[in-house]
């Protein structure tokens, strides 16, 4: 999504900055982590403003939210159209997947119950290949390259 696209022109400078930071962030991130990144990059913004902006972005469909295994709400830039994905529970990497059979099933079930304007998100969580690989032993002085290293 382009940050200057359509209705974003009425956004405050800070909401636009949060959206642009979210677009630059791979995968999902907590409000606290996004705030820290923004502050580290020189953005003068408060944590409460980041929270408000992320919730407004989610309400408008510009951001997606998921829950971490610990129950923390995480935010990511929303993809256009229906979005289905695999999400790594360790590094939070997300991989878009095609699930047309699920879309067809959901449309059929919704129609049977007279539901319209149905929004469906399929999220399959697991551990990606990099996070599933055994970490290198610390005795060698080397560590694995995972962003959420547990070595």
N, C-alpha and C positions, 0 to 999 in steps of 0.2 A: 504494500500500500504506500502510496505517495503521501508524505506528511502535508503537502500543500493541496491535496485533493479535496474538492467540493466544500463541505461545511466546516472545514478546519480553520477557515479564515476568521471565524468569530471566536476562536479559542484564545485564551490568555497566553501570553508568552511562556508562562510556566507550564501550562498544560501541553502546549506544543513541544516544549523541551522534554517533558516526560515521555510523550509519544515518540519523539525522535530517538530518545535513549532506549526505549523499549524496542523500536525497530532495529537498532544496532546490537541488541542483546540476543545471542543465540539461545533458543529454548525458552524455558520459563525461569522467572526470577522472583524473589520476594520483594515486597515494597522496600524493606530495609536495605537489601543488597543493591537495588536500583538506586536508592537514595545515596548510599555510600559511593557508588560508581559516579553518580552525577556530581557529588560534592568533590570527589577526587579529581574530576575533570574540570573543576572550576565553576560549576553551576551553583549559584547562591539560591538554594531552595530548601524549604523545610520538609521534614518527614511527613507532617500532616498534609501538606500540599501534594506530595507524591501519592499518599494514600487516596486523597480525594480525587486526584486526577486519574489514577488507575481504576478506581471504581466507576468514575464517569465514562472512561474509555470502554470498560467492560459492559456497562449498561447500553452504550451506543453501538456495541458490536465491533469496536475497533481493537479490543483486547479480549483474550480468552483467559479463563482462570481454571486452575486445577488445584487439587490438594496434594501436598507432599505426604509422604508416608508418616511424617510426624504431625500432620494436620495443619500445617502452615499453608495459607493461600498463596499461590504462585501465579504470576501474570506473564503472558506472552502476547506478542502482536498477533492479531487474528489474520488468518488467511482468508482470501476472498472465496466465496462459494462454500459448499459443504466441505467440511474438513474432518477427515478421519486420520488417525495417527497411531504410531507406536511411540511410547514414551519410556525412556530409560529412567528407572527409579533412582539410580545413583547419580548420573551426570545431568539428568533432565533433558538430554538430547531428544528431539522429536523427529520422526520420519513420517512424512505423509504417505498414506496408503489409499488404494482404491477399494471401495467396498460397495459396488453398485447393487449387489444382491441384498445387502443390508438396507440400502436406500429404498429399493423396491419393496422389501418386506415392511419397512416402517411406513411408507406411503399407503400400502394396502391396509395395514392395521389401523392407521389414523383414519382412513376413509370409512372403514367398517364402524368406527365409533364417532363419525361426523366431526373429526378434528380437521382444522385447516391451518395453513401457515405453519407447518410442522418444521421444527429445527432439530436436526439430529447430529450428534457428535459421537463418534465411536473412538474410544481411547483404550488402547491395549497397553498395559504397563508390564515391564519386565526389565531385564538387565541387558544392555547392548553388548556386542562382542568385546569391545575394549574393556568394559567394566566387568565382564564375566571372566576375562583372562586372569590367571593367577598373578598376583603382584610379584615383582622381582624381590628376592631377599635383600634385606637391609644390610646384611653383613658385607655385601659387595660394594656398599656405598652408593648403589644406584636405587632409584625408586621408580615406581611405575609412572606413567605419564597421565594418569587419570586426573581430571579436574577435581574430583572428590576423592582424593587418595586416602586409602586406609592402611597404607603400609606402616 
